[in-house]
Every structure is written in structure tokens, then in C-alpha cells.
Amino acid sequence: MTLESSKTLGGIGAVLMFIGIFPYINYFGIIEIIGAILILVALHDIANIYRERGIFSNAIYGIAVAVVGSVITGILALAVVLSNLKDLVTQIYPGWNGDWATLQGMTPNTTNIDPSAIFPLIGGLLVVLVIVWVVAIIAAFFIWRSLKQVSNKTNVGLFGTAGILLLVGAIIPIFGLLLIWIAALLLAIAFFTMKPHEQPIATVTSPPPPTTV
């Protein structure tokens, strides 16, 4: 694959990541998943073109950490909710027999809520959020390293800027989402502004002139 096709794939992928934040466009994260795959393909080809394995390896490490971390935290969140929700619902609906279908016809009574039953649920969810935060930072660190290498090889500084914004956005809660969104836009611009890769020209040395006797 040529650099021209790689920059097109990467640019389109970054644009999809940028617009994937809008709920009416993104459907269960499919747009962002497609965008991430296109960027990975582009980085793989760029790594081969510039003979820099770290470009793709760091990117794949970052994606792998994000995927595995998302699965683990999703399972933990589900376990925390399921293990604490039943006791809380029992307090809100006295006399509940455990059948979720019967809740629709019951009247809630919030005066029976014991705060001690809520604390384990809140505490468990806070632990899950901390894990998500740490996973996001680790994943962003590897992707930043990949984009920094791309910036050094292509002389396009926007790759490095996008990587820094992504890393800072992962570190800063809530407000960092805006930085990550801006980083996706800068990444798209960086891909589209890449210049053709120039192969190094081999120098030919002429033989020394014959010596005269």
C-alpha cells in the first residue's frame, strides 16, 4: 500500500473518530470502531514505509489495553451493580418477592432506604471508574508514543500535537473528553497533510583517477 492510500485511510478513520461523538451518527460505537481500524491499518503501512516498527506496535498495544480494560471494567461494573442492587430494591419495594416483573405494579417507599446499603454500590462504582481512568491513561500513553514516532518520521508536527492532547485528555477527567475530541480532528488534518515519502538517494562514488607512472 502506498503512502497516499495510507494517509487517506488514516484521515477518514480520524474523521470517523471525530464525528463518532455525536449520538445520532454513532450507533453503539460502530463508527468509532471502524475509524480505529482504519487508523490502525494506516499506521501499519506507515510503519512499513518508514521502517519503524514502533509506530504500529505502540498503537496496537494502546488499542489492546483499551479493549481488554473495557471488557474487564464492564464485567466488574455489572458484578458490582448486580451484587448490591437487589438489596437496595428490596428496601425501596418492601415485600418484593425477587421477581423483577412484579416491580411494575408496586409502589416504592423511599423512607425504608438504609444509607449503608447504598455505600457499597457507590464505592464499587467509584473503584470501577478509577480503573477506567487508569486504563485510559495507559492506552493513551502508547498511542501518544506511536503518533510521536509518526511525527518524527513524517515531519508533520500535528501528529505529535494530537498525541499530546490525547494523553492529557485521558489524564483530565470530564473536561479531557473535549481535548480527545480535538485530538481526533488534528489527527485527521495531520494524515491529510502528509507529504509523499522520499526514498533516500544512494550516493555513487566515482573510482579514483588512474595514477600516472
C-alpha positions as CSV (number, residue, x, y, z in Angstrom):
1,M,0.0,0.0,0.0
2,T,1.3,3.5,-0.9
3,L,1.6,6.4,1.5
4,E,-1.1,8.2,-0.4
5,S,-3.6,5.4,0.3
6,S,-2.4,5.2,3.9
7,K,-2.9,8.9,4.5
8,T,-6.4,8.6,3.0
9,L,-7.4,5.7,5.2
10,G,-5.9,7.3,8.3
11,G,-7.6,10.6,7.6
12,I,-11.0,9.0,7.0
13,G,-10.6,6.9,10.2
14,A,-9.7,10.0,12.3
15,V,-12.8,11.9,10.8
16,L,-15.0,8.9,11.8
17,M,-13.5,9.1,15.3
18,F,-14.2,12.8,15.4
19,I,-17.9,12.6,14.4
20,G,-18.4,9.4,16.4
21,I,-19.1,11.5,19.5
22,F,-22.5,12.6,18.1
23,P,-25.2,10.1,19.3
24,Y,-27.3,10.5,16.2
25,I,-24.4,9.4,14.0
26,N,-22.7,6.8,16.2
27,Y,-24.6,3.6,16.8
28,F,-23.2,1.5,19.7
29,G,-19.7,2.8,18.9
30,I,-19.6,1.2,15.4
31,I,-18.4,4.5,13.8
32,E,-15.6,4.9,16.2
33,I,-14.6,1.2,15.9
34,I,-14.4,1.5,12.1
35,G,-12.4,4.7,12.5
36,A,-9.9,3.0,14.9
37,I,-9.5,0.0,12.5
38,L,-8.8,2.4,9.5
39,I,-6.2,4.3,11.6
40,L,-4.5,1.1,12.6
41,V,-4.3,-0.1,9.0
42,A,-2.8,3.3,8.1
43,L,-0.2,3.2,10.9
44,H,0.7,-0.4,10.0
45,D,1.5,0.7,6.4
46,I,3.3,3.9,7.5
47,A,5.4,1.8,9.8
48,N,6.4,-0.4,6.9
49,I,7.1,2.5,4.6
50,Y,9.4,4.3,7.1
51,R,10.7,1.0,8.5
52,E,9.8,2.0,12.1
53,R,8.1,-1.0,13.8
54,G,7.3,1.1,16.9
55,I,4.7,3.1,15.1
56,F,2.4,0.1,14.7
57,S,3.4,-1.8,17.8
58,N,2.7,1.1,20.2
59,A,-0.6,1.7,18.5
60,I,-1.7,-1.9,18.8
61,Y,-0.6,-2.0,22.4
62,G,-2.7,1.0,23.1
63,I,-5.8,-0.5,21.4
64,A,-5.3,-3.8,23.1
65,V,-5.1,-2.2,26.6
66,A,-8.3,-0.2,25.8
67,V,-10.2,-3.2,24.6
68,V,-9.1,-5.6,27.4
69,G,-9.6,-2.9,30.0
70,S,-13.1,-2.1,28.7
71,V,-14.1,-5.8,28.9
72,I,-12.7,-6.2,32.5
73,T,-14.3,-3.0,33.8
74,G,-17.6,-3.8,32.1
75,I,-17.7,-7.2,33.9
76,L,-16.7,-5.5,37.2
77,A,-19.4,-2.9,36.9
78,L,-22.0,-5.5,36.2
79,A,-20.9,-7.6,39.1
80,V,-21.0,-4.5,41.5
81,V,-24.4,-3.5,40.3
82,L,-25.9,-7.0,40.5
83,S,-24.5,-7.8,43.9
84,N,-25.8,-4.6,45.5
85,L,-28.9,-3.7,43.5
86,K,-31.1,-6.4,44.8
87,D,-30.7,-5.4,48.5
88,L,-31.4,-1.7,47.5
89,V,-34.5,-2.6,45.6
90,T,-35.8,-4.7,48.4
91,Q,-35.6,-1.7,50.7
92,I,-37.4,0.6,48.2
93,Y,-40.1,-2.0,47.5
94,P,-40.9,-3.8,50.8
95,G,-42.5,-7.2,50.2
96,W,-40.8,-7.7,46.9
97,N,-40.5,-11.4,46.1
98,G,-37.5,-11.1,43.9
99,D,-39.4,-11.3,40.6
100,W,-38.4,-8.2,38.5
101,A,-41.6,-8.4,36.5
102,T,-43.7,-7.6,39.7
103,L,-42.0,-4.3,40.3
104,Q,-44.2,-2.5,37.8
105,G,-47.3,-2.8,39.9
106,M,-45.6,-2.0,43.3
107,T,-45.4,1.4,45.0
108,P,-41.9,2.5,46.1
109,N,-41.2,3.5,49.6
110,T,-38.0,5.6,49.9
111,T,-38.4,6.0,53.7
112,N,-37.1,2.5,54.2
113,I,-33.8,3.1,52.5
114,D,-30.8,2.4,54.7
115,P,-27.8,4.6,53.6
116,S,-25.4,1.7,54.5
117,A,-27.0,-0.3,51.6
118,I,-26.1,2.4,49.1
119,F,-22.5,2.9,50.1
120,P,-21.2,-0.5,48.7
121,L,-22.8,0.3,45.4
122,I,-21.4,3.8,45.2
123,G,-18.0,2.6,46.4
124,G,-17.9,-0.2,43.9
125,L,-18.8,2.0,41.0
126,L,-16.1,4.5,42.1
127,V,-13.5,1.8,42.0
128,V,-14.6,0.8,38.5
129,L,-14.3,4.5,37.4
130,V,-10.8,4.6,38.8
131,I,-9.9,1.5,36.8
132,V,-11.4,3.0,33.7
133,W,-9.3,6.2,34.2
134,V,-6.0,4.2,34.7
135,V,-6.7,2.1,31.6
136,A,-7.4,5.2,29.5
137,I,-4.2,6.8,30.6
138,I,-2.1,3.7,29.8
139,A,-3.8,3.2,26.4
140,A,-3.3,6.9,25.5
141,F,0.3,6.7,26.5
142,F,1.1,4.0,24.0
143,I,-0.9,5.8,21.2
144,W,1.0,9.0,22.0
145,R,4.3,7.2,21.6
146,S,3.1,5.9,18.2
147,L,2.0,9.3,17.0
148,K,5.2,10.9,18.2
149,Q,7.2,8.5,16.1
150,V,5.0,9.2,13.1
151,S,5.6,12.9,13.7
152,N,9.4,12.4,13.8
153,K,9.4,10.3,10.6
154,T,7.0,12.4,8.5
155,N,7.9,15.9,9.9
156,V,4.2,16.6,10.4
157,G,4.1,18.2,13.9
158,L,0.3,17.8,14.2
159,F,0.7,14.1,14.8
160,G,2.7,14.9,18.0
161,T,0.2,17.6,19.0
162,A,-2.7,15.2,18.6
163,G,-0.9,12.6,20.7
164,I,-0.2,15.1,23.5
165,L,-3.8,16.2,23.5
166,L,-5.0,12.6,23.6
167,L,-2.7,11.8,26.6
168,V,-3.7,15.0,28.5
169,G,-7.3,14.4,27.7
170,A,-7.1,10.9,29.2
171,I,-5.5,12.3,32.4
172,I,-8.0,15.1,33.0
173,P,-11.5,13.7,33.9
174,I,-14.6,15.1,32.1
175,F,-13.0,18.1,30.5
176,G,-10.5,15.8,28.9
177,L,-13.2,14.5,26.6
178,L,-13.1,17.8,24.7
179,L,-9.3,17.5,24.3
180,I,-9.7,14.0,23.0
181,W,-12.3,15.2,20.5
182,I,-10.0,17.9,19.3
183,A,-7.1,15.4,19.1
184,A,-9.2,13.4,16.6
185,L,-9.7,16.4,14.4
186,L,-6.0,17.3,14.5
187,L,-5.1,13.7,13.7
188,A,-7.3,13.8,10.6
189,I,-5.6,17.0,9.4
190,A,-2.2,15.5,10.1
191,F,-3.0,12.5,7.9
192,F,-4.3,14.6,5.0
193,T,-1.3,16.9,5.1
194,M,1.3,14.2,4.9
195,K,3.8,14.5,2.0
196,P,5.0,11.7,-0.2
197,H,7.8,9.7,1.3
198,E,11.1,10.3,-0.4
199,Q,13.4,7.3,-0.6
200,P,17.0,8.1,0.3
201,I,19.2,8.5,-2.8
202,A,22.2,6.3,-2.8
203,T,25.4,8.2,-3.4
204,V,27.6,6.8,-6.2
205,T,31.3,7.3,-5.7
206,S,33.4,7.6,-8.8
207,P,36.6,5.5,-8.9
208,P,39.8,7.3,-8.3
209,P,41.7,8.5,-11.4
210,P,44.4,6.2,-12.6
211,T,47.8,7.0,-11.3
212,T,50.5,8.0,-13.9
213,V,53.9,6.5,-13.7
